């Protein structure tokens, strides 16, 4: 009853409203059939879109990286030498486990959020774009021969055990 009253206030008949609704449904079906069914987005198109977005940023040089890391000995003051060695060994084993999972197709960002204890953990290991002159030597060495999408070997640094995924670089803009 309220609906019919609202239509009457707007000066619209129920039949007019039904025809308008029916027409909109038909137009929607026609669009779905004639247009949407013919729109295809390929993996190559997605990669091209990604490259257009990120390679513009990398034109001046740089490397877009993800980082995984586990530190050890966070409580150095109260740890004995034996505890430090055990902590370091546990960190290495955990890093190796996650490295293997990622190399076998695991999601880098999700596994980093779950297992890393580095500050980049919150962003899934995303440390952004680093220029070559901004990187410590150990990162340069770790990613030197990587192609976009590849994972580095595990390295030991003063901060812990780490490895990286190269998303894109100044030298190779394909993903």
MOPE-V173085 format. One record per residue. RES is the residue in three letters. D_CENTER is the distance of its C-alpha to the mean C-alpha in whole Angstrom. Layout:
res->(RES | RES)
d_center->(D_CENTER | D_CENTER)
//
This chain:
res->(UNK | UNK | UNK | UNK | UNK | UNK | UNK | UNK | UNK | UNK | UNK | UNK | UNK | UNK | UNK | UNK | UNK | UNK | UNK | UNK | UNK | UNK | UNK | UNK | UNK | UNK | UNK | UNK | UNK | UNK | UNK | UNK | UNK | UNK | UNK | UNK | UNK | UNK | UNK | UNK | UNK | UNK | UNK | UNK | UNK | UNK | UNK | UNK | UNK | UNK | UNK | UNK | UNK | UNK | UNK | UNK | UNK | UNK | UNK | UNK | UNK | UNK | UNK | UNK | UNK | UNK | UNK | UNK | UNK | UNK | UNK | UNK | UNK | UNK | UNK | UNK | UNK | UNK | UNK | UNK | UNK | UNK | UNK | UNK | UNK | UNK | UNK | UNK | UNK | UNK | UNK | UNK | UNK | UNK | UNK | UNK | UNK | UNK | UNK | UNK | UNK | UNK | UNK | UNK | UNK | UNK | UNK | UNK | UNK | UNK | UNK | UNK | UNK | UNK | UNK | UNK | UNK | UNK | UNK | UNK | UNK | UNK | UNK | UNK | UNK | UNK | UNK | UNK | UNK | UNK | UNK | UNK | UNK | UNK | UNK | UNK | UNK | UNK | UNK | UNK | UNK | UNK | UNK | UNK | UNK | UNK | UNK | UNK | UNK | UNK | UNK | UNK | UNK | UNK | UNK | UNK | UNK | UNK | UNK | UNK | UNK | UNK | UNK | UNK | UNK | UNK | UNK | UNK | UNK | UNK | UNK | UNK | UNK | UNK | UNK)
d_center->(52 | 50 | 48 | 51 | 52 | 49 | 50 | 53 | 53 | 50 | 53 | 51 | 53 | 51 | 52 | 50 | 47 | 47 | 47 | 44 | 42 | 43 | 42 | 39 | 38 | 39 | 38 | 34 | 35 | 36 | 33 | 31 | 34 | 34 | 31 | 28 | 29 | 29 | 26 | 23 | 20 | 19 | 16 | 18 | 18 | 14 | 14 | 16 | 15 | 12 | 14 | 16 | 14 | 13 | 16 | 18 | 17 | 17 | 21 | 22 | 21 | 18 | 15 | 11 | 10 | 9 | 12 | 13 | 17 | 19 | 23 | 26 | 29 | 28 | 31 | 33 | 37 | 37 | 36 | 39 | 38 | 38 | 35 | 33 | 34 | 33 | 30 | 28 | 29 | 27 | 24 | 24 | 25 | 22 | 20 | 21 | 20 | 17 | 17 | 19 | 16 | 13 | 16 | 17 | 14 | 12 | 9 | 8 | 6 | 9 | 11 | 11 | 11 | 14 | 16 | 15 | 18 | 17 | 16 | 13 | 12 | 12 | 9 | 7 | 9 | 7 | 11 | 11 | 13 | 17 | 20 | 22 | 24 | 22 | 21 | 23 | 25 | 23 | 20 | 21 | 23 | 20 | 18 | 22 | 22 | 18 | 17 | 13 | 12 | 14 | 14 | 17 | 20 | 20 | 22 | 24 | 24 | 26 | 23 | 23 | 21 | 18 | 16 | 13 | 11 | 12 | 9 | 12 | 16 | 19 | 21 | 19 | 17 | 16 | 13)
//
